[in-house]
Amino acid sequence: MELPVLQNLTDKVDLLKSTVAEKSRDIQVTSARRDFGSFHSSNVQELLRAIQETTFINHGAFGGTLKDALNVAQEWQVHIERQPLRFYDRELLPHLVFVTKRLAEFVGCSPTDLVLVPNVTMAMNCVVRSQDLRQGDTVFMLNVTYGAVKKLLKEVCENRGATLQEESLEFPLLEPSQIITKVEESLQPGTKLAVFDHIPSNAAFINPLSEIIDICHKRGTKVLIDGAHALGVMDLKVSSIGADYYTSNCHKWFCSPKGCAFLYVKQELQNCLQPLVISHGFGFGFSSEYIWTGLKDYSAFLALHTVLDFWESVGLERIRGYINDLVSQAVDLLVNRWKTGLLVPREMIGSMACVRLPECLFKYGYANYEQAEIIQNVLYSRYNIEVPVKALGGKLYVRISIHIYNELKQYQKLADAIEEMTQEEAR
């Protein structure tokens, strides 16, 4: 299944850009008027006026798929249905082995230490539920841990009588050493498992993993890293990071079709991992236990070849260079226009950044989730801007995302919208 060779960066960017643009067109119907016949949608002139492009600066939510990868995944689906038995019985496993090898090479680990899974949530469940946690054991996390993972850790610890220790970071952060100090001062020797985000979703900063992993290992603590936002943002060398377990999504910043992620496990810990789904490969080793979890749509895994071709042909550094430049421009623009600041220092920012909103937008001097949600909904419904608003440390922050299809004018539109809202609030 070959694709035409792309001649330049513009062609490659357009593949992603066009997919996101297609999914970002919203038609907002403001009346149920019928202009002719019995058609419910016959108010054509109103529909034409209502079509507008969404300012989509929230790639961090669910990612965006490369157009060619989406097409290839659909071609695989058609190919499979022509002769399902031949495909699943004779073709699938060699294809999965081959793409696993390619992905392992790209993220810097042995293919025998990496398995494909549908998403990071499943990978986190596999690791946490496999831990031999008992009464008296402790699991460590920070308050920026992803919400679904917090629920997972709480559920497992309560069921097994273990203690869940949550430590809070104070925002805004002034330097990475604050995180390192927090872990050093609060992690108790013998803690069974520590869970960290490589890039926390809400707070959107790059964690100083090397230092905090070193602290954990010196105190006899295994480390699980939730790298959901890392692949496509960081130059990953997974085996060099030092974590005992590492997982990342391919369908976020790496732009694969939805339902594709990987889980890395150190070789000496693989026999202790219990897969969530017991199927034919059970008992035959780490790779065999995860490669087949029953009949499902494997096309997202198979389309990884196309995604890897994209990243290898354009170059990770070239893509990261564009993102880093635009992040810097967007952050400067918003901070200067709003006369506010950032949640973390610039050196801790990857492809997302939290920029503080003007204080007149949150009432009573202390922000909460409800106020954040109101502003986010106004930005969407009135200005057609898709961007999340976060309440952190009693302040409101807008979390902007930057990928190669984004342009500075989108952040200018956001700056204008917030300024208009602040002027209304002041009246």
N, C-alpha and C positions, 0 to 999 in steps of 0.2 A: 504494500500500500504506500506508493510514493507520492510526494507532493511536488509541485513545481518549485524550482529553486528561486528563492527570493533574492533580488538583486541588490537591494540597499536597505538601510535602516528604516527609511520612510515606509517602504512596503511592509516591513515586519511590524512596525508600530501600528500601521493601519489595520493589521489583522486583529489586534487586541482592541484598538480604538473603535472600530466599526461594530464589534460585538457589544461593547459596553454602551455605545450610542444607541444601538437598536433596542437594548433592553431599558434604556433610560427615557424613552419617549412616553410621556403620560398624556392621556386624553381625559380632561376633566369636564364632564357634562354638567352644566349648571341648571338645566331645565329638562322636563320630560315632554316638551312640545313636539308634536308631529307635524311636519310640513306637508307631507303627502302620503296618500294611501294608508295602510295599516302598519307600516314599518315603525317599530319602536325607536329606531335610530335615524329617522328621516330628517331631523333638523341638521342638515348637512352643513349649512353656513356656520352654525354655532360650533359644530365639531371641528371644522377647519380652523376657526379662530382659537379653539381650545388646545390644539396641538402645540406643544412647546417642549424644548429640550430641557431635561433635568440637568442641573448643575451637580454632577455626581462626584463628590469628593469624600466618599465613604467606602473605598475599596476594601478597607480593613474589616468590614462587616462580613461579607460573603464572597469576596474576591470578584474576579471577572475572567471568563474563559477565552483563550485564544480561539479565534474563529476557525482556523485550520484544524486545531485539536478537536473542536466540537464536531466539525464535519467528519473527521477520521473516526471519532467514537461512533457516530451514526452509521458510517460505512461498516464498521465492525459489527454493529447490531444487525444490519442487513445480511452480512456475510454469515453470521452465526445461524440465522434462521433458515438459510438455504439448506443446511444439513447439520442440525444441532448435535447429533450423536458424534459425527466425525469431528466436529470442532471441540466439544468438551472432552471426548475420549482420547483424541489423538493430537490435537493442536494446542490447546490452551496452556497446559503446564510448561512446555518448552518456551512459549511466548512470554509467560510470566517470569520464568527464570531469567530470560535474556534481558527483559526490561528492568528487573531487580538488579542485575549486574550493572547496567548502565546508570541507574539512579544511585547505587552505592558508590560507584566511582565518582559521580558528580558531588555527592555530599561527604566524601572522604571517609569511607569505612569499608570493611570487608563485606561482600554480599552475603556471607553466612551469618552476619550479625544484624541484618536488616530484613524486615518483612513489610509487605504492603498491607495496609488496613484502610477501611473506608474513611476514617476521620480521627482526629486527635482525641476526641472524647472517648471513642472505643479503646484507643491505645492506653489512655490514662486509666480506664476501668480495668483493662487487662493487668496492668502493673500493680495498681493499688490493691485490687482484690486478690492478687497472688501473694501479697506480703503475709508473713507469718506473724500477725499482730495479736497480742494477748493483753490481758489485764496487767497494767504496769508499764506497758510500752508507750512511747510518745511519737507522734507524727508532727512535724514542724512545717509551718507555712507563713507567708506574709499576707497582710491584708489586701494586697493587690492581686492575689490569686484569682483566677477566672471563676466566676460565680458557679458554673456547673461543677467545676473541680472541687470547690469548697463544699458543695452538697455531697459529692462523692466521698470526700474525706470524712465529713461529719457522719454520714451514714455508716461507713465501714468501721470507724472508730467506736461509735456507739454500740454497734452490734457485737463487737469483739472486746469491749471493755477497755480499749486503749484511750489515751488522752490526746486530744488535738490541740496543739499549741499554736495560736495565731499571734503574730507580732506586727505592730503597726508602724508604717513609715509616715513621717510628718511631711506634708507638702506646703510650699514648693521645696523640692530638693535643691541643694546648693552644689553638691558634688557626689560622685559615686561612692566615696568613702563612707558616707552616712549609711548606706545599705550594708557595706562590709562590716562596719562597727556594730550595727544592729544585730547581724547574725552572730558576730563574734561574742557579743555580750549576752545574748539570750539563748543560743543553742546549747542545750545541756549534753555533756558526754553520754554516749550510749543511746541517743535518740535513734529510733529505728529507721525512720525515713524522713527526708526533707524534700519538699516540693517547691520548685521555683519556676516562674515564667521567664523564658529568654527575653521576650518583649511583652510585658503585661498589656492585655487588651485595653482596659480602661485608661490606665496611666500612660501607656505608650512610650516607654523608655527602654533602652538596652541595659539589661542587668549585667553587672560585673561578674560574670559566671566563674571565671578562673579562680578568683580570690575566694568566693563563697563556697565553691565546690571543695577547694583545698581545706578550708576550715572544717567543713562537714566530714571529710574523709579522715582528717586528723583526730576527730572525735568519734570515729567508728560509725558514722551515719551514711547510709546509702542515699543517693541523690537521683531524683526524677525531674527532668526538665521538660516543661510544656513549651515547645518551640513552635506553636501554631502559626505565629507571624514571622518566623525567621527565614524559612526557605524562600529565596528570591530577594531577600533583603540583606542577609548576612552571607559572607563567603564561608559557608559551613565546612568545617573539617571535624565531623562528628566524633570520630575516635580520639581526636586530640583535645576535645573539650574536657574530657575526663569524667563526664556524668556516667552513672551506672545505667541509666535509662534515658533515652532522648526520643522525642516524637515531634513531627512537624507535618502540617498540611501541605499537600501539593496544589490544592484547589484554591488557596488564597493568593499570596503574592507570586507564586510560581505559575499560576494561571492555567492549571489543568482543568479538565471537566470535573464537575462536582463528584465527590465520593472517592477521593484518592488522597492517601497520606502514608507515612511510613513510621515504623517503630524500630528503634535501634536498642539492642540489649547487649551488654558486655557478655562475652562468651561464657565466663564462669557462672553467670547468673541465669542462663537460658533454661537450664533444666528445672529451675525453681519457678518458672513462669507457667501459669495455668491459662490456656486460651479460654475465652468466654464461650466459644462454640467448639464442642467436641465433634469432630468429624473423622473422615477416613484417615487423615494423616496423624491422628493422635498416637503418641507413643513412638513416633519415628523421627523425633528431633524438632527443634525450633522452627526451621523453615517449612517442613512438611506440615506441621500443625496449623500454620497460618495461611499457607498458599491456597488451600481449598476449604472454605467454610460452608459449603453447600451451594446449590444452584442459585445464581444471582447474575446481575449485569456486571460483567468484568470489563466493559468497554472503556471506562475511565482509566483503568490500569493500562490497558493496551494502547491508549492514545498518549501515554507518557512519552513514547518515542518522539512524537511530533513536538511535544513541549520541550523535551531535551534538545532536539534539533534547533529549535528557536533560540534557546539560551546559549547553546554552544556556538551557533553561527553569529549571533549579534555580539555576544560576550557579556559575561556578568559584570565586569568592571564598567563597560560602556553604559549598560542599563543603570547600574548603581550611580554612575556619574551624573546621568540625567536627573535621576530622582533626587540625589543630594543637592544638586544645583537648584532645582525647583523648590525643594524644602526650604532652603536658605532664603530664597526670594520671597516665598509665601509667608514664612515666619516674620521676616523683616517688614513686609507689607502690613500684616495684621497687627503686630505689636506697635508699629509706628502710628497706624491709623487709629487704633483704639487706645493708645497710650497705656498699655498694660504690660504683661510679661508672660513668661513660659512656666510650665510646671516643673521642668528639669533643665539643667544646663544643655547647651546646644550639642556638646560632644556626646550626649547620651541619646540623641534623637536619631532614629532610622528613617523609615518611610512614613511615619505618623508623628504628629506633634500636637500637644495640648497647649492651646493659646488661651490665656485668661480673657474672659469677657468683661466689659465695663461694669463696675460695681453697681451702677444705677439699675441694672437689669435684674438684680436679685434683691428681694425685699428683706427688710429687717437686718441687713448686714451679714446674714449667714445663709448660704445656698443649700438647697436640698434637692433630692431626686425629682420631686414634683415640679419645682421651678425649672429644672433642666429640661424635663419632658415638654413643658409648655413652650419654651423657646424653640426646642427642636421641631415641634409640630408647627409653629408659626413659620419658621424658616422653610419648611416643606410646603405647607398649604398656601402661603402667600407669595413666597419668592421662588418656589420650585427648586430649592437647594436641599440636597440629601447629604446631611452631615450630622453626626451625633454630638450632643452636648452632655458633659459630665459634671457631676458635683463632687469635688475633691477638696478636702481640707477646708470646707466651708466656703469655697469659691466655685464659680462656674467657669468651665473651660470648654471650648469647642475643639474636638479632636479631628484634625484634618488628615486625610490620607493623600498620598502622592504616588502615582504610578506613571508609566510612560505615555499614557493617553491624556493625562491632565495637562492643563496650561495655566499660566499665571492669571489670565483674565477670569478664570473661575473663582479664584480666591479674592480677586478684586470685587466680584459680584457679592461674595460673602461679606467683605468689608463694608460695602455700600449698604447691604441689608441691615447689618448690626448697627451701623451709624444711624440709619433711618429709625430703627427701633428705639435707640437711645434718645433720639430727639423727641420721639413721641412720648417716651416716659418722662422726659423733662418738662413737657408742656402741662 
